[in-house]
């Protein structure tokens, strides 16, 4: 890990232990669904774990985003809507 600060190394260690615990049978990760703060770090840790281990071990993760942050949310409640990119 070139040029990594002590905080980043500690963060990596904590998230590695977190993923190891979450990989226990029946464990799930539930986050607030935003790409910020701890939720961002947890998402990156899950991604890195999946890349490193492939499909051999799956992690159950659910992200529940705030309604106001959902793009095209009208399409979730209205059958006659057009998706705007």
C-alpha positions in Angstrom: 0.0 0.0 0.0 2.2 2.9 -1.2 1.5 6.3 0.3 -1.3 5.2 2.5 -1.9 7.2 5.6 -2.4 5.5 9.0 -6.1 6.4 8.9 -6.5 4.6 5.5 -4.7 1.5 6.8 -6.8 1.4 9.9 -10.0 1.9 7.8 -8.9 -1.0 5.5 -8.3 -3.2 8.6 -11.7 -2.4 10.1 -13.6 -2.9 6.8 -11.7 -6.2 6.2 -12.9 -7.5 9.6 -16.4 -6.2 8.9 -16.6 -8.1 5.7 -15.3 -11.2 7.4 -18.1 -11.0 10.0 -20.7 -10.3 7.4 -19.7 -13.3 5.4 -21.0 -15.5 8.2 -24.0 -17.6 7.3 -27.2 -15.7 7.4 -25.6 -12.3 7.8 -26.8 -9.3 5.8 -25.6 -5.7 5.2 -28.3 -3.0 5.3 -27.2 0.6 4.5 -28.8 3.9 3.8 -28.1 3.6 0.1 -26.1 6.7 -0.4 -22.6 6.9 -1.9 -21.2 9.0 1.0 -19.6 8.5 4.4 -19.6 5.0 6.0 -22.1 3.8 3.4 -19.6 4.5 0.6 -16.8 2.7 2.4 -19.0 -0.3 3.1 -20.0 -0.4 -0.5 -16.4 -0.2 -1.7 -15.4 -3.0 0.8 -18.2 -5.3 -0.5 -17.1 -4.5 -4.1 -13.5 -5.2 -3.4 -14.3 -8.4 -1.6 -16.5 -9.6 -4.5 -13.7 -8.7 -7.0 -11.1 -10.6 -5.0 -13.3 -13.7 -4.3 -15.4 -13.8 -7.5 -18.8 -15.6 -7.2 -17.5 -18.2 -4.8 -18.8 -16.2 -1.8 -21.8 -13.9 -2.0 -22.6 -11.1 0.4 -26.2 -10.2 1.0 -26.5 -6.4 0.9 -29.5 -4.1 0.8 -29.2 -0.4 0.3 -32.3 1.7 1.1 -32.0 5.1 -0.4 -34.1 8.1 0.7 -37.1 8.6 -1.5 -35.9 12.1 -2.5 -32.6 10.7 -3.8 -34.3 8.2 -6.2 -34.1 9.2 -9.9 -37.3 8.7 -11.9 -39.2 7.7 -8.8 -42.5 8.7 -10.5 -42.1 5.5 -12.6 -42.2 3.4 -9.5 -45.7 4.7 -8.7 -47.1 5.5 -12.1 -47.4 3.1 -15.0 -47.7 5.8 -17.6 -44.4 7.6 -17.2 -41.4 8.2 -19.3 -37.9 7.6 -18.0 -35.7 10.7 -18.3 -32.0 10.0 -18.4 
